[in-house]
Every structure is written in C-alpha cells, then in structure tokens.
Amino acid sequence: MQYIYGTFIDGWYNLRFFLISYFQDSEKRLRQIPNNIYILNHVINDDLAVDQKMEKLKSLFEGTIWFSYRSKILQLQYSTLTSDTGWGCMLRVGQMAMCQQIKYFYNLSSSQELTELIQQFADNDEEELSKFMDRNDGDQTIQYKSPFSIQKIVVQTKLELQKSPGEWYKPNDILFVLKYLFRYSKYQKNLRMHINHENAFILSDVISLMFNKNGGDEEWLKEQIEKGQNDEFGVSIFILTRIGLDTCNQEYLKVLNDIMTYPQFQGILGGFPNKALYILGRVGNYYIYLDPHYVQNAQNYQEMENDRSSYTCQSIQLIDSNQLDPSMAISFCVKNALDLLDLWRRLKQTKSENGESFFMALTETHVYYQLAQSYYCVSDEDDFVTILH
C-alpha cells in the first residue's frame, strides 16, 4: 500500500511539473521580453537575434546541474522513508547551489569532470554511510566519494539540528549541513565556504577565509593585490536575508535585480512559500529557475558513471518577481582577491545608489560591526529593516 501511495504521489508531482511547463510556455514569453538575460555570471545581450538568445540561454540553463526529488533511495536513517518527495525540495536546491559553486570555481567542463562532480551527490551510498556514522571528526584527512549524499545530509541534520527525514528544511538548515560536509569533499582543497546568518556582508570575514589570517579591510586587500598576493583560497559566499514580510518589498527587489547582474553571482536559494527553487538569473521582472519538484529514480555512484542525463533539465521555467518568497539565501563565488575587491566595490556602489532600500548590512571589519537585532517595522509597506550601528 505504501508503495502504491508513493507511486501515485510521484506521478502527481511529475504531472504537475509538466503541466506548469506546458501552460507557462516560458520559451514563448522569453522570446517576447526585450531585455538582457542575466543567468549566473553570464549576460546574454538583447541586441542578439531572438534565436541566438534562446540558444545561448538553453545552453547555460541545461549546463547547470539539476538535482530533483528521488525515489527508491535506500531506506533513510531515522525513518522508513525511501524518497524525499514532498519534503526535500530545499535539500535539493542546496545541493544545486553547492554543486554550481564547485563547478564555477574549478572551471569544470569536461564530461569526466562533470561526472565526478555529480557523483559527490550520489543518493545511494551504502558503502560509505557506516564509515560516516563512525567517523572521527578530528581526522581532517577523511574524504568520501559522495560527501553530499542525501543519506549523509539526513544523518548530520538529525545530529546537529534534531530534524528528521520528512521535515522541511530552511535555507540555513541545508547550508549549515553542507558546510559541515564540505570538509569531506576533495573540492575543499582550494575553496572555502562562508555563510552569514545576519543579513550582512562583512569584508574582513571573507578576507580571513581567503588568506587564512585574522581579518583585513579594503586598503589591506588592495595592498595584497599590489604585492602580487592575489589569492590563497577562493570563497563560496552565502548571505541569508529577508526582503519583506509576507511579500517582497518592491524597492528591495530593484536592489536584488542589480545584484543578480554581478559576475560573482551564483544563484539564490528561494522560491514560493513552502516550495524551494534554485533561482539562476532574471530577464526583466521574471526570474529563471531550476525546479526540484520532479521525481526520478535514485542512482548510486557507479550508475552515474554510465548515465548522468537525469541531472540535466530542459524545461526553462519563470517566476514573476512579485511571487517570490521574501526569505532567501543569495550566493556569490570569489576566485581571488581581485574578484573579492570587485564584488565589494559593486556592493558599495549598489548601496550608494539605493540608500535605505539596500537591504543588506555592509561593513569592512567585524571589529566595528554591531548588528542590532533585525526589527520588523510596521509600516504601510511592511518593510524588513536591519539596523546597523
């Protein structure tokens, strides 16, 4: 009976996925919007012929690795579940964001490189799970073939957050767990992961990770660049924020639209209320996203070697910016000091142009950073206000 019920639910999700794609007809809409297209760190100029624009967009969209619901997973720890259908959408969005950061930083493009990357997220990893559960956290030499598997995510989420399989994840939940698991990935050698939970970008925090030192400000960063000390590590940055109460503040959306044009922009963990999406970019007032709400069979490490077609989505979908849930995590990737300095200056420029509408606290050093609690301001627009002293 449970199998029949699960099959019915899986079928319903897949039917709904195709119906949304059919009735939305995103390609027709995209052909009619006379704007540049911004997707991850790419710009597709509007002066291109429509067919050329669509061809470039499809190439970039389909080249972004897609993780979706999976069924027939080995039974998850702490439950009887063998699928993440209905509850794992933010988990999958987090996997997509982590995967994109790695792919971008290391410039992974060959078939072998992409296969090895996707294998880091294999759903069935029975061989490694017992080793993971018996691990010694003090041993920093441990590496797993699939450190970001749903099994390891579930185990670590239960241990650290007391959240069981079947419960919905928030952006901070999945990012917290992925940051922990990242230490067991071969890709952590030259890349560091930074999460700010306080709706802020603190330059010194990122410098600390990049140069493995205690802080620094813009002047210090410029000095290092002049000395030729351009990088030590790259940094994957996630800023958790909220740009409204129940709906997005229109002024904050203008700022978000600007941020999505940055060359360091690597997507947003967001979506509708209780429906997580991985937002890749925008065209006009529409956001382009990958939807994890499609059910496929789980694959183990070896199966991925022979077929990774299920990690490519061909259904481009759009969401009107006014439908977006105001709670989100914005991601960037800086490869070196020059990249970090450029991102910092872009953020400062956006802040100077938008004043109070700039929704992110911005400061150079943690020493002078005193973030009062984030207050909900009851006003005509129901703004979410962050006060920086």
PASEVEX-367526 format. One record per residue (C-alpha): residue in three letters; x, y, z; residue number from 0. Coordinates in pm, 1 decimal. Layout:
# PASEVEX-367526
PT|ALA|X|Y|Z|NUM
...
# end
This chain:
# PASEVEX-367526
PT|MET|0.0|0.0|0.0|0
PT|GLN|283.2|242.7|88.4|1
PT|TYR|448.0|165.7|-248.3|2
PT|ILE|122.0|232.8|-436.8|3
PT|TYR|66.1|556.6|-247.6|4
PT|GLY|425.4|666.8|-311.7|5
PT|THR|394.5|586.9|-682.5|6
PT|PHE|73.3|790.9|-702.9|7
PT|ILE|233.6|1092.1|-530.0|8
PT|ASP|541.5|1071.1|-753.7|9
PT|GLY|318.5|1062.0|-1059.7|10
PT|TRP|121.9|1362.1|-939.0|11
PT|TYR|438.1|1570.4|-888.0|12
PT|ASN|565.5|1479.9|-1233.9|13
PT|LEU|231.0|1557.1|-1398.6|14
PT|ARG|220.5|1893.7|-1224.6|15
PT|PHE|577.9|1966.0|-1332.4|16
PT|PHE|488.3|1906.8|-1698.0|17
PT|LEU|160.2|2099.2|-1671.9|18
PT|ILE|340.8|2402.9|-1531.3|19
PT|SER|594.3|2384.1|-1812.5|20
PT|TYR|321.0|2346.2|-2074.8|21
PT|PHE|88.3|2623.4|-1961.0|22
PT|GLN|366.6|2860.5|-1864.2|23
PT|ASP|525.8|2833.3|-2211.1|24
PT|SER|839.0|3009.4|-2088.8|25
PT|GLU|1014.5|2996.5|-2424.3|26
PT|LYS|735.5|3195.3|-2591.0|27
PT|ARG|743.6|3450.4|-2310.3|28
PT|LEU|1122.1|3477.7|-2321.8|29
PT|ARG|1109.0|3547.2|-2694.0|30
PT|GLN|876.0|3840.0|-2629.1|31
PT|ILE|1072.5|4011.9|-2349.3|32
PT|PRO|1307.6|4279.1|-2490.9|33
PT|ASN|1571.1|4271.0|-2215.5|34
PT|ASN|1918.9|4139.2|-2145.8|35
PT|ILE|1917.0|3796.9|-1984.7|36
PT|TYR|2131.1|3752.2|-1673.5|37
PT|ILE|2196.7|3392.5|-1573.8|38
PT|LEU|2453.2|3310.0|-1306.8|39
PT|ASN|2768.2|3501.0|-1411.3|40
PT|HIS|2667.2|3539.7|-1777.8|41
PT|VAL|2494.8|3817.6|-1972.1|42
PT|ILE|2302.3|3747.0|-2293.8|43
PT|ASN|2260.8|4079.7|-2468.1|44
PT|ASP|1926.1|4176.7|-2611.2|45
PT|ASP|2084.3|4300.3|-2934.3|46
PT|LEU|2130.6|3937.1|-3043.3|47
PT|ALA|1873.4|3775.1|-3268.8|48
PT|VAL|1598.7|3602.4|-3070.8|49
PT|ASP|1704.1|3254.5|-3182.8|50
PT|GLN|2063.4|3324.8|-3078.2|51
PT|LYS|1949.1|3448.9|-2737.9|52
PT|MET|1741.4|3136.9|-2682.8|53
PT|GLU|2021.0|2906.9|-2797.3|54
PT|LYS|2267.6|3065.6|-2551.5|55
PT|LEU|2013.6|3059.2|-2269.7|56
PT|LYS|1931.0|2692.1|-2326.7|57
PT|SER|2299.9|2604.0|-2331.7|58
PT|LEU|2364.8|2779.5|-1999.0|59
PT|PHE|2044.1|2651.0|-1839.4|60
PT|GLU|2094.4|2289.0|-1943.0|61
PT|GLY|2461.5|2313.5|-1844.2|62
PT|THR|2362.6|2387.0|-1483.5|63
PT|ILE|2347.6|2063.2|-1285.7|64
PT|TRP|1995.1|1980.3|-1169.9|65
PT|PHE|1905.0|1784.1|-858.5|66
PT|SER|1544.4|1680.7|-807.0|67
PT|TYR|1335.7|1451.6|-590.7|68
PT|ARG|1446.8|1088.1|-600.0|69
PT|SER|1258.3|769.3|-519.3|70
PT|LYS|1385.7|416.4|-449.0|71
PT|ILE|1658.8|553.6|-223.9|72
PT|LEU|1797.8|308.6|30.9|73
PT|GLN|1592.4|349.9|347.5|74
PT|LEU|1693.8|674.5|513.9|75
PT|GLN|1827.8|666.9|867.6|76
PT|TYR|1583.6|755.1|1149.0|77
PT|SER|1282.9|677.9|925.9|78
PT|THR|1114.5|430.4|693.5|79
PT|LEU|1134.3|672.6|400.3|80
PT|THR|1286.8|573.5|67.3|81
PT|SER|1212.2|902.1|-110.7|82
PT|ASP|1241.7|1275.9|-45.6|83
PT|THR|928.4|1354.7|-248.4|84
PT|GLY|723.5|1629.0|-84.0|85
PT|TRP|980.1|1738.5|173.8|86
PT|GLY|1330.2|1750.5|20.7|87
PT|CYS|1299.9|2044.7|-219.6|88
PT|MET|1523.4|2281.4|-17.7|89
PT|LEU|1768.3|1996.2|32.5|90
PT|ARG|1790.2|1957.8|-346.5|91
PT|VAL|1817.2|2332.6|-400.3|92
PT|GLY|2107.0|2339.2|-154.2|93
PT|GLN|2276.4|2058.7|-345.8|94
PT|MET|2234.1|2252.2|-671.3|95
PT|ALA|2382.5|2567.4|-519.0|96
PT|MET|2679.1|2378.3|-371.8|97
PT|CYS|2738.5|2195.0|-698.4|98
PT|GLN|2727.8|2516.9|-900.8|99
PT|GLN|2980.2|2686.4|-670.9|100
PT|ILE|3226.8|2399.0|-715.4|101
PT|LYS|3170.1|2377.1|-1091.3|102
PT|TYR|3223.6|2751.6|-1135.1|103
PT|PHE|3528.3|2783.7|-909.2|104
PT|TYR|3717.8|2490.5|-1061.0|105
PT|ASN|3601.0|2560.2|-1418.8|106
PT|LEU|3474.8|2203.7|-1455.2|107
PT|SER|3353.4|2137.7|-1808.0|108
PT|SER|3473.4|1803.3|-1945.7|109
PT|SER|3243.4|1502.4|-1933.2|110
PT|GLN|3468.5|1323.1|-1683.5|111
PT|GLU|3495.2|1628.4|-1456.6|112
PT|LEU|3118.8|1677.8|-1450.2|113
PT|THR|3052.6|1310.9|-1384.5|114
PT|GLU|3294.7|1312.4|-1090.4|115
PT|LEU|3126.9|1624.5|-955.6|116
PT|ILE|2775.5|1478.5|-976.4|117
PT|GLN|2899.3|1159.9|-808.5|118
PT|GLN|2975.0|1369.1|-499.5|119
PT|PHE|2595.3|1392.3|-460.1|120
PT|ALA|2505.7|1026.1|-526.9|121
PT|ASP|2184.3|928.0|-346.4|122
PT|ASN|2270.3|565.5|-268.6|123
PT|ASP|2599.3|536.1|-80.4|124
PT|GLU|2555.9|229.6|139.7|125
PT|GLU|2930.3|158.6|131.6|126
PT|GLU|3020.9|492.9|290.5|127
PT|LEU|2732.1|550.5|528.9|128
PT|SER|2854.9|325.3|809.3|129
PT|LYS|3202.3|481.0|784.6|130
PT|PHE|3046.7|826.0|800.8|131
PT|MET|2842.6|742.5|1109.4|132
PT|ASP|3154.0|603.1|1283.0|133
PT|ARG|3383.3|884.8|1169.0|134
PT|ASN|3634.3|1074.0|1379.5|135
PT|ASP|3568.9|1446.2|1324.5|136
PT|GLY|3922.5|1523.0|1431.6|137
PT|ASP|4061.9|1338.5|1130.4|138
PT|GLN|4079.4|1605.6|859.8|139
PT|THR|4222.2|1362.9|602.0|140
PT|ILE|3893.3|1177.8|552.7|141
PT|GLN|3739.8|1210.9|207.4|142
PT|TYR|3423.3|1048.1|80.1|143
PT|LYS|3327.2|971.5|-277.8|144
PT|SER|2978.3|1111.5|-211.2|145
PT|PRO|3005.8|1357.8|80.4|146
PT|PHE|2682.6|1538.5|-18.2|147
PT|SER|2457.2|1232.1|-45.4|148
PT|ILE|2107.4|1259.6|94.7|149
PT|GLN|2197.7|987.1|347.4|150
PT|LYS|2481.8|1191.9|493.7|151
PT|ILE|2270.4|1507.6|488.4|152
PT|VAL|1992.4|1330.3|678.2|153
PT|VAL|2230.9|1187.3|939.9|154
PT|GLN|2406.4|1518.7|1001.8|155
PT|THR|2079.0|1714.3|1010.3|156
PT|LYS|1944.3|1479.0|1275.6|157
PT|LEU|2261.6|1501.8|1484.3|158
PT|GLU|2303.9|1879.2|1467.1|159
PT|LEU|1952.1|2016.2|1416.0|160
PT|GLN|1735.6|1735.4|1559.5|161
PT|LYS|1539.6|1735.8|1233.8|162
PT|SER|1414.9|1402.8|1099.9|163
PT|PRO|1365.1|1290.0|738.5|164
PT|GLY|1028.3|1411.7|616.3|165
PT|GLU|1058.2|1754.5|777.8|166
PT|TRP|1107.5|2061.2|559.8|167
PT|TYR|1445.9|2230.0|551.1|168
PT|LYS|1501.9|2604.4|568.1|169
PT|PRO|1789.1|2764.5|371.4|170
PT|ASN|2002.2|2799.4|684.3|171
PT|ASP|1944.4|2430.0|771.5|172
PT|ILE|2075.9|2289.5|445.5|173
PT|LEU|2361.6|2541.0|419.3|174
PT|PHE|2475.4|2462.2|774.6|175
PT|VAL|2486.4|2089.6|695.3|176
PT|LEU|2651.1|2132.9|354.4|177
PT|LYS|2923.7|2347.2|508.7|178
PT|TYR|2996.3|2069.1|755.1|179
PT|LEU|3001.6|1800.9|482.4|180
PT|PHE|3220.7|2014.8|257.2|181
PT|ARG|3521.6|1929.1|474.5|182
PT|TYR|3496.9|1569.5|347.7|183
PT|SER|3497.7|1665.5|-21.5|184
PT|LYS|3804.7|1664.5|-243.1|185
PT|TYR|3696.0|2007.5|-364.8|186
PT|GLN|3762.7|2175.5|-30.2|187
PT|LYS|4136.6|2193.4|-105.5|188
PT|ASN|4129.8|2541.9|-261.6|189
PT|LEU|3777.1|2659.9|-181.4|190
PT|ARG|3628.7|2782.1|145.5|191
PT|MET|3260.2|2817.8|234.4|192
PT|HIS|3123.2|3123.7|417.5|193
PT|ILE|2766.8|3165.0|544.7|194
PT|ASN|2643.4|3487.0|704.9|195
PT|HIS|2322.4|3435.5|901.3|196
PT|GLU|2288.9|3803.5|995.9|197
PT|ASN|2182.3|3956.9|665.1|198
PT|ALA|2526.3|4113.1|621.9|199
PT|PHE|2838.9|4113.7|408.2|200
PT|ILE|3146.7|4159.9|629.0|201
PT|LEU|3459.0|4203.7|417.4|202
PT|SER|3701.7|4102.1|690.2|203
PT|ASP|3527.8|3764.6|733.9|204
PT|VAL|3580.3|3677.2|368.3|205
PT|ILE|3940.4|3803.8|375.9|206
PT|SER|4006.5|3582.6|676.9|207
PT|LEU|3897.8|3276.0|482.3|208
PT|MET|4071.7|3375.1|159.6|209
PT|PHE|4410.6|3449.7|316.8|210
PT|ASN|4387.1|3224.8|623.2|211
PT|LYS|4452.1|3521.7|852.2|212
PT|ASN|4271.0|3736.3|1104.3|213
PT|GLY|4071.5|3993.7|909.8|214
PT|GLY|4159.9|4290.4|692.6|215
PT|ASP|3983.4|4580.0|519.7|216
PT|GLU|3965.5|4723.6|167.4|217
PT|GLU|4300.7|4902.9|194.2|218
PT|TRP|4472.5|4587.4|317.4|219
PT|LEU|4315.5|4390.2|33.7|220
PT|LYS|4439.9|4641.2|-224.7|221
PT|GLU|4790.8|4622.8|-75.8|222
PT|GLN|4795.7|4244.4|-114.1|223
PT|ILE|4689.9|4274.3|-477.7|224
PT|GLU|4965.6|4531.3|-542.1|225
PT|LYS|5218.1|4293.6|-385.3|226
PT|GLY|5103.9|4018.5|-619.8|227
PT|GLN|4948.7|3816.5|-338.0|228
PT|ASN|4621.3|3783.9|-522.1|229
PT|ASP|4481.5|3468.2|-370.5|230
PT|GLU|4520.9|3184.3|-129.4|231
PT|PHE|4173.8|3032.2|-141.2|232
PT|GLY|3851.8|3100.5|-326.3|233
PT|VAL|3541.2|3164.6|-115.2|234
PT|SER|3185.7|3044.6|-169.1|235
PT|ILE|2961.9|3306.1|-2.3|236
PT|PHE|2600.8|3268.1|111.9|237
PT|ILE|2409.5|3562.5|260.0|238
PT|LEU|2084.5|3472.5|434.8|239
PT|THR|1838.8|3758.4|410.2|240
PT|ARG|1474.6|3860.5|400.5|241
PT|ILE|1343.4|4133.1|172.7|242
PT|GLY|994.4|4179.7|312.2|243
PT|LEU|742.4|4023.0|548.3|244
PT|ASP|476.6|3822.6|365.2|245
PT|THR|571.1|3959.5|22.2|246
PT|CYS|883.6|4113.9|-128.0|247
PT|ASN|934.9|4487.0|-89.6|248
PT|GLN|941.0|4637.5|-440.9|249
PT|GLU|1237.1|4864.5|-362.6|250
PT|TYR|1435.1|4568.5|-232.5|251
PT|LEU|1354.8|4376.1|-549.7|252
PT|LYS|1522.7|4651.7|-752.0|253
PT|VAL|1837.9|4600.1|-544.2|254
PT|LEU|1814.3|4222.4|-586.3|255
PT|ASN|1781.3|4266.5|-962.1|256
PT|ASP|2103.5|4468.3|-963.0|257
PT|ILE|2287.8|4209.6|-751.9|258
PT|MET|2186.3|3938.7|-999.8|259
PT|THR|2388.9|4116.0|-1269.8|260
PT|TYR|2718.2|4080.8|-1077.8|261
PT|PRO|2978.2|3849.3|-1234.8|262
PT|GLN|3022.2|3681.9|-893.1|263
PT|PHE|2650.4|3598.9|-858.9|264
PT|GLN|2586.4|3224.2|-830.0|265
PT|GLY|2214.4|3195.8|-771.1|266
PT|ILE|1954.4|3219.0|-496.3|267
PT|LEU|1808.7|2956.7|-266.9|268
PT|GLY|1449.5|3077.9|-260.1|269
PT|GLY|1114.1|3019.3|-426.6|270
PT|PHE|747.8|3024.0|-330.5|271
PT|PRO|631.8|2972.9|31.1|272
PT|ASN|697.3|2604.3|112.2|273
PT|LYS|825.6|2541.4|-240.6|274
PT|ALA|1200.3|2583.9|-282.2|275
PT|LEU|1354.5|2675.7|-618.3|276
PT|TYR|1709.6|2742.6|-733.0|277
PT|ILE|1696.0|3084.4|-899.9|278
PT|LEU|1963.6|3122.4|-1165.7|279
PT|GLY|1901.2|3470.6|-1300.4|280
PT|ARG|1647.4|3706.2|-1449.2|281
PT|VAL|1507.2|3865.9|-1760.0|282
PT|GLY|1306.8|4182.2|-1697.7|283
PT|ASN|1088.6|4117.2|-1392.1|284
PT|TYR|1090.9|3740.0|-1438.0|285
PT|TYR|1331.9|3507.1|-1260.0|286
PT|ILE|1472.0|3196.0|-1426.6|287
PT|TYR|1481.1|2889.7|-1201.9|288
PT|LEU|1550.9|2518.3|-1173.2|289
PT|ASP|1266.8|2326.8|-1010.4|290
PT|PRO|1348.4|2021.9|-792.7|291
PT|HIS|982.3|1908.0|-779.6|292
PT|TYR|1022.9|1625.3|-1028.3|293
PT|VAL|1065.2|1263.8|-916.9|294
PT|GLN|1330.6|1035.0|-1066.1|295
PT|ASN|1483.8|706.3|-953.0|296
PT|ALA|1787.7|727.0|-727.9|297
PT|GLN|2127.3|641.5|-872.9|298
PT|ASN|2434.3|508.9|-699.0|299
PT|TYR|2792.8|609.6|-766.6|300
PT|GLN|2850.6|355.0|-1043.5|301
PT|GLU|2520.5|418.7|-1220.6|302
PT|MET|2608.9|786.1|-1254.6|303
PT|GLU|2922.3|688.6|-1444.0|304
PT|ASN|2712.6|538.2|-1721.4|305
PT|ASP|2427.7|788.1|-1732.9|306
PT|ARG|2403.8|1142.8|-1595.5|307
PT|SER|2124.0|1259.4|-1826.9|308
PT|SER|1880.7|1286.5|-1535.4|309
PT|TYR|2091.9|1571.6|-1393.9|310
PT|THR|2007.0|1799.8|-1686.1|311
PT|CYS|1675.6|1988.2|-1702.4|312
PT|GLN|1542.0|2107.7|-2037.2|313
PT|SER|1229.2|2283.9|-1906.9|314
PT|ILE|1316.1|2650.2|-1856.5|315
PT|GLN|1070.6|2799.4|-1610.1|316
PT|LEU|999.1|3154.4|-1497.3|317
PT|ILE|857.3|3309.3|-1183.8|318
PT|ASP|726.4|3664.6|-1162.0|319
PT|SER|940.9|3851.3|-909.9|320
PT|ASN|624.4|3953.4|-721.4|321
PT|GLN|553.6|3586.9|-643.7|322
PT|LEU|890.5|3530.5|-477.2|323
PT|ASP|903.9|3439.2|-108.9|324
PT|PRO|1095.5|3717.4|75.7|325
PT|SER|1315.6|3470.5|268.3|326
PT|MET|1620.3|3359.1|69.6|327
PT|ALA|1994.7|3297.0|58.9|328
PT|ILE|2195.2|3487.5|-203.6|329
PT|SER|2516.4|3321.5|-321.4|330
PT|PHE|2839.9|3455.5|-467.8|331
PT|CYS|3174.2|3298.9|-554.0|332
PT|VAL|3503.1|3491.9|-546.1|333
PT|LYS|3801.0|3314.9|-700.9|334
PT|ASN|4075.2|3551.1|-580.9|335
PT|ALA|4147.6|3888.6|-419.0|336
PT|LEU|4075.2|4085.5|-737.6|337
PT|ASP|3739.1|3915.6|-760.9|338
PT|LEU|3663.1|3992.9|-396.0|339
PT|LEU|3761.1|4358.9|-434.9|340
PT|ASP|3537.8|4388.4|-740.4|341
PT|LEU|3241.6|4233.4|-555.4|342
PT|TRP|3297.1|4462.9|-257.4|343
PT|ARG|3301.9|4773.3|-478.3|344
PT|ARG|2990.0|4662.5|-664.5|345
PT|LEU|2805.1|4615.2|-335.0|346
PT|LYS|2915.7|4959.5|-216.6|347
PT|GLN|2803.7|5113.4|-546.4|348
PT|THR|2463.2|4946.4|-523.3|349
PT|LYS|2429.4|5064.5|-164.6|350
PT|SER|2517.6|5424.7|-254.4|351
PT|GLU|2264.3|5426.0|-538.9|352
PT|ASN|1980.4|5276.8|-334.8|353
PT|GLY|2034.4|5419.9|13.1|354
PT|GLU|1783.7|5286.2|264.7|355
PT|SER|1647.6|5044.8|3.9|356
PT|PHE|1973.9|4847.1|20.3|357
PT|PHE|1860.3|4556.2|236.9|358
PT|MET|2199.3|4411.2|333.6|359
PT|ALA|2425.1|4536.2|613.0|360
PT|LEU|2766.4|4617.6|465.7|361
PT|THR|3083.7|4671.0|664.0|362
PT|GLU|3459.2|4625.8|622.4|363
PT|THR|3560.9|4478.9|955.5|364
PT|HIS|3399.3|4276.2|1227.7|365
PT|VAL|3556.8|4494.4|1497.0|366
PT|TYR|3319.4|4781.0|1423.6|367
PT|TYR|3029.7|4561.1|1331.7|368
PT|GLN|2750.0|4579.8|1584.7|369
PT|LEU|2433.3|4448.9|1434.3|370
PT|ALA|2131.5|4519.9|1647.6|371
PT|GLN|1853.7|4268.6|1621.2|372
PT|SER|1664.0|4273.2|1294.7|373
PT|TYR|1339.9|4453.6|1353.2|374
PT|TYR|1012.0|4416.0|1175.8|375
PT|CYS|888.8|4766.5|1114.2|376
PT|VAL|512.9|4801.1|1097.0|377
PT|SER|451.4|5048.1|817.7|378
PT|ASP|248.2|5087.2|503.5|379
PT|GLU|493.4|4868.6|315.0|380
PT|ASP|566.1|4615.2|592.5|381
PT|ASP|941.2|4657.4|546.4|382
PT|PHE|1200.3|4428.7|695.7|383
PT|VAL|1455.7|4664.5|845.4|384
PT|THR|1807.8|4581.0|953.6|385
PT|ILE|1966.6|4845.6|1173.2|386
PT|LEU|2343.8|4884.4|1160.2|387
PT|HIS|2516.6|5096.6|1427.2|388
# end
